[in-house]
C-alpha cells in the first residue's frame, strides 16, 4: 500500500497484525488508526461507521460509508454460525435505511446444496463426541487465529475433563485477544497447557519475547514434547504442519488409539504446506476427521441481509456463481477485478 494511505482497523486487529509481522520476521512500520464499534470516523471525504460482526476472524466489521450524499453498506466477510451471530441478527432486524449500494460477499451464493452450516455450539458438541469415542489423544489442526474455534475446542475439552494443550504461537495469539475480550481463554486457565517446541522456542527468542514463555513456565503451565510423550490419559493437542518436525525429532510415536481432527476447509489438505502433517498421520494409519463449519454466510443468510437492507443496488463480490446470482438478485451487479462503478 502507498505510504500516504491511511490504515484503519480495530485495536485487536492491529495487535494481531503486528504480532504476525514480527513472528514472520517482517516488522511492521506502518502507523495504524483505530476505530471503535459503532463510532463514526472521518477518512478523507468519507464518513465511515464500523459495526462489529460475526466471522471466524476476530475483530471483523461491516461498514456504513457515506460521501457525496450517497450511502454504501459493505458486509465484509461474515457468517451467522459463530459466537457473535447475534450481532448480524441485530443488523438484519434493524437495517440501515436508504442504502444506495450494498457490497456483499458472495462466497456461498448459488451453491447447489443450500446446506445449513453447523454453528460453533454444534462444533463444540462434535468435539465432545470425538473425545468421548477416542481412547487415546485427540490431535486437532486448526488456525491459531480462529478464536471461535479455539473457544469451542477449549469448552469441549473442559466439559470432557481433559487438558487442552496449545502451542506457543496460539497461546500468544490468545493472550493478545484476551486483552481486548477478557472472556477469551488463555494459557493461565487450569484446563490449558502450553506446548513449547524447540523451533517455536527459537522463534520467540529471535523475537525477543522469551519472557512470554518464561512466565508460562513459572506457572508450571508449560511442557515440552518429551514431557508430552510421558503423559498418560486423554488430552486434546493442537498441531500444525510446521510442528511435525519437532515431534519427529523427539521420536514422538502416534498410536492407533489416537484421533486426528482437521478443523479447517478440507481443500487445505491438498496444499504442499500441509504435506508433512498429512504424511505423518497417514504413516500411522490415522485419517483426518472433519469437524468444521464455513467462515462465510450461507446462501440463505446472504439473502436475508440483502432483503433486509433493500439497497438500490447489490454489488456481489467474492463469487463465482455467475448467472445464478443474477437470477436470484435482479438488481445485482457483479464487477470484475479492477472494474469501477459510479453509484
C-alpha positions in Angstrom: 0.0 0.0 0.0 1.2 3.6 -0.7 2.7 5.1 2.4 0.4 8.1 2.3 -2.7 5.9 2.6 -4.3 5.8 6.0 -4.6 2.4 7.6 -7.7 1.9 9.8 -8.5 -1.1 11.9 -9.9 -2.2 15.3 -7.4 -2.2 18.1 -7.3 -6.1 18.3 -6.7 -6.4 14.6 -3.7 -4.1 14.8 -2.3 -6.1 17.7 -2.7 -9.4 15.8 -1.2 -8.0 12.6 1.8 -6.5 14.4 2.5 -9.8 16.2 2.2 -11.8 13.0 4.5 -9.5 11.1 7.1 -9.8 13.9 6.6 -13.5 14.0 7.3 -13.7 10.3 10.4 -11.5 10.7 8.8 -8.7 8.8 8.3 -5.9 11.5 5.5 -3.5 10.6 6.5 0.2 10.5 3.1 1.5 9.3 1.1 3.7 11.5 -2.4 2.5 12.3 -5.5 4.5 13.2 -8.0 2.6 15.3 -11.8 2.8 15.2 -14.4 1.8 17.7 -17.5 -0.3 17.1 -20.5 1.9 16.0 -18.4 5.1 16.3 -18.1 7.3 13.2 -14.8 8.4 11.9 -13.7 10.5 9.0 -11.2 9.4 6.4 -10.7 12.0 3.6 -14.1 12.8 2.2 -15.7 9.6 3.6 -17.6 9.2 6.8 -17.4 5.6 8.0 -19.2 3.7 10.7 -18.0 0.2 11.7 -20.2 -2.5 13.0 -18.7 -5.5 14.7 -19.8 -8.7 13.0 -19.7 -12.5 13.3 -16.7 -14.0 11.4 -14.1 -16.7 12.0 -11.5 -13.8 12.1 -11.6 -12.0 15.4 -12.5 -8.2 15.3 -14.2 -8.3 11.9 -16.6 -5.5 10.9 -19.3 -4.4 8.5 -19.1 -0.7 7.3 -21.5 2.1 6.5 -19.7 4.5 4.2 -21.2 7.9 3.4 -20.0 10.5 1.0 -21.4 12.9 -1.6 -24.9 12.3 -0.4 -24.6 8.6 -1.1 -24.8 5.7 1.4 -22.9 2.4 0.9 -23.1 -0.6 3.2 -20.3 -3.1 3.0 -20.9 -6.6 4.5 -17.3 -7.7 4.5 -16.9 -11.4 5.1 -19.4 -12.5 7.7 -21.3 -15.6 8.9 -24.2 -16.4 11.3 -22.8 -19.6 12.8 -20.3 -18.1 15.3 -20.5 -17.0 18.8 -21.4 -13.4 17.8 -24.1 -14.3 15.4 -26.5 -12.1 17.4 -24.6 -9.0 16.0 -25.7 -9.9 12.5 -29.2 -10.6 13.6 -29.4 -7.1 15.1 -28.3 -5.6 11.8 -30.9 -7.6 9.9 -33.7 -6.8 12.3 -32.8 -3.1 12.4 -31.3 -2.4 8.9 -29.8 0.9 7.8 -32.2 2.8 5.5 -31.8 4.5 2.2 -28.8 2.5 1.1 -27.7 3.2 -2.4 -25.4 0.2 -2.7 -24.8 -2.9 -0.7 -21.4 -4.6 -1.3 -21.9 -8.2 -0.1 -19.5 -11.1 -0.2 -21.0 -14.0 -2.2 -18.7 -16.9 -1.5 -21.7 -19.3 -0.9 -24.2 -17.7 -3.2 -25.7 -20.1 -5.7 -24.4 -23.2 -4.0 -26.5 -26.2 -5.1 -26.6 -27.9 -1.7 -28.3 -25.0 0.1 -26.8 -26.7 3.1 -27.3 -25.5 6.7 -23.9 -25.0 8.3 -23.1 -26.1 11.8 -22.8 -23.4 14.4 -20.0 -23.3 16.9 -22.2 -24.8 19.6 -22.6 -27.8 17.3 -18.9 -27.8 16.6 -18.3 -27.9 20.4 -20.6 -30.9 20.8 -18.9 -32.7 17.9 -15.6 -32.3 19.6 -17.1 -33.7 22.9 -18.3 -36.7 20.9 -14.9 -37.2 19.3 -13.1 -37.0 22.7 -15.6 -39.4 24.2 -15.2 -42.1 21.5 -11.4 -41.8 21.4 -9.4 -43.9 23.9 -6.2 -42.0 23.2 -5.2 -38.5 22.4 -7.1 -36.2 20.1 -4.9 -34.1 17.8 -6.5 -31.0 16.2 -5.3 -29.0 13.2 -6.9 -25.6 13.0 -6.0 -21.9 12.6 -4.3 -20.4 15.6 -6.3 -17.2 14.8 -9.7 -18.8 14.5 -10.7 -17.6 18.0 -14.3 -19.0 17.9 -12.9 -22.4 17.0 -10.3 -22.4 19.8 -13.0 -21.5 22.3 -15.2 -24.3 21.0 -12.3 -26.8 21.4 -11.5 -25.4 24.9 -15.1 -25.7 26.0 -15.3 -29.3 24.7 -12.0 -30.3 26.4 -13.1 -28.7 29.7 -16.5 -30.4 29.7 -14.8 -33.7 28.9 -12.4 -33.3 31.8 -9.3 -33.5 29.6 -6.4 -31.0 29.2 -6.3 -28.7 26.2 -2.6 -28.4 25.0 -1.9 -25.5 22.8 1.3 -24.4 21.0 3.2 -21.3 21.9 2.0 -19.3 18.8 -1.6 -20.0 19.6 -1.0 -19.2 23.3 0.4 -15.8 22.3 -2.5 -15.0 20.0 -5.0 -15.9 22.7 -3.1 -13.6 25.2 -3.3 -10.7 22.7 -7.0 -11.2 22.0 -7.7 -11.6 25.7 -6.6 -8.0 26.3 -9.5 -6.9 24.1 -12.0 -9.5 25.3 -11.4 -10.9 28.7 -13.7 -13.9 28.2 -11.2 -15.5 25.8 -9.3 -18.3 27.5 -5.6 -18.1 27.8 -2.7 -20.4 28.9 -3.2 -19.5 32.5 -6.5 -21.3 32.7 -6.2 -24.5 34.7 -7.5 -26.7 31.8 -4.9 -25.4 29.4 -1.2 -26.4 29.0 1.3 -24.7 26.6 3.5 -26.9 24.4 6.9 -25.4 23.9 8.7 -27.0 20.9 12.3 -26.3 20.0 11.5 -24.4 16.8 9.0 -22.1 18.5 11.3 -21.5 21.4 14.0 -20.3 18.9 11.4 -18.2 17.1 10.3 -16.4 20.3 14.0 -16.0 21.2 14.7 -14.2 17.9 11.6 -12.1 18.5 12.9 -11.1 22.0 9.8 -12.5 23.6 11.2 -15.4 25.7 9.6 -13.7 28.7 6.2 -14.8 27.5 7.4 -18.5 27.6 9.1 -17.9 30.9 6.0 -16.5 32.5 4.0 -19.6 31.5 6.8 -21.9 32.7 6.9 -20.1 36.0 3.2 -21.0 36.5 4.0 -24.7 35.7 1.7 -24.5 32.7 4.2 -25.4 30.0 5.6 -28.7 28.8 7.9 -29.9 26.1 7.3 -32.7 23.6 9.3 -35.2 25.7 7.0 -34.5 28.7 4.0 -34.8 26.4 5.2 -38.3 25.4 5.2 -39.4 29.1 1.7 -38.1 29.8 -1.0 -40.7 30.5 -4.6 -40.5 29.7 -6.6 -38.4 27.2 -5.8 -34.9 26.0 -6.6 -32.6 23.2 -3.5 -31.3 21.4 -3.2 -28.6 18.8 -0.8 -29.4 15.9 0.1 -27.8 12.6 2.3 -28.9 9.7 5.3 -26.7 10.9 5.3 -28.5 14.3 5.7 -32.0 12.8 9.5 -32.0 12.5 9.8 -31.2 16.3 7.6 -34.2 17.1 9.6 -36.4 14.7 12.9 -35.2 16.1 11.8 -36.3 19.6 10.7 -39.7 18.4 7.1 -39.0 19.2 5.0 -42.1 18.4 1.4 -41.9 17.3 -0.9 -44.6 18.5 -3.9 -46.3 16.8 -5.8 -45.2 19.8 -5.2 -41.6 18.8 -7.5 -39.5 16.6 -6.8 -36.5 14.4 -9.3 -33.8 13.6 -9.0 -31.4 10.7 -10.9 -28.3 11.7 -10.4 -26.2 8.6 -11.5 -26.2 5.0 -10.8 -29.7 3.6 -9.2 -28.3 0.4 -6.3 -27.1 2.5 -5.2 -30.7 2.9 -4.1 -30.7 -0.7 -1.7 -27.8 -0.2 2.0 -28.6 -0.2 2.4 -26.6 3.0 0.4 -29.4 4.8 2.2 -32.3 3.2 4.3 -33.2 6.3 1.3 -33.5 8.6 -0.7 -35.4 6.1 2.1 -37.9 5.6 2.9 -38.2 9.3 -0.6 -39.2 10.4 -1.0 -41.4 7.3 2.1 -43.3 8.3 0.4 -44.2 11.5 -2.9 -45.2 9.7 -4.8 -42.2 11.1 -7.2 -40.5 8.8 -8.3 -36.9 9.3 -11.8 -36.4 10.7 -13.5 -33.2 9.7 -15.2 -31.0 12.3 -15.6 -27.6 10.7 -18.1 -25.0 9.5 -17.8 -22.3 6.9 -16.4 -18.9 7.8 -18.8 -17.4 5.3 -22.5 -16.8 5.4 -24.8 -19.4 3.8 -26.9 -18.7 0.7 -30.0 -18.2 2.9 -28.2 -15.8 5.3 -26.9 -13.7 2.4 -30.4 -13.4 1.0 -31.7 -12.4 4.4 -29.2 -9.5 4.6 -29.9 -8.4 1.1 -33.7 -8.4 1.6 -33.3 -6.6 4.9 -31.1 -3.8 3.7 -33.1 -3.5 0.4 -30.4 -1.4 -1.3 -30.9 0.2 -4.7 -28.1 -1.9 -6.0 -26.4 -5.1 -4.7 -22.8 -5.4 -5.7 -21.7 -9.1 -5.4 -18.0 -9.8 -4.7 -16.0 -13.0 -4.0 -18.4 -15.1 -6.0 -18.2 -17.4 -9.0 -21.9 -18.1 -9.2 -22.3 -16.0 -12.3 -25.8 -16.2 -13.9 -27.3 -17.9 -10.8 -26.6 -14.7 -8.8 -28.2 -12.5 -11.5 -31.4 -14.6 -11.5 -31.7 -14.5 -7.7 -30.8 -10.8 -7.3 -32.4 -8.9 -10.2 -30.8 -5.6 -9.0 -27.4 -7.1 -8.6 -24.1 -6.2 -10.2 -21.0 -8.4 -10.4 -17.8 -6.5 -11.0 -14.6 -7.9 -12.4 -11.3 -7.3 -10.7 -10.3 -3.7 -11.2 -13.6 -2.7 -12.7 -15.1 0.5 -11.3 -18.7 1.6 -10.9 -20.3 5.0 -10.2 -23.0 5.0 -7.5 
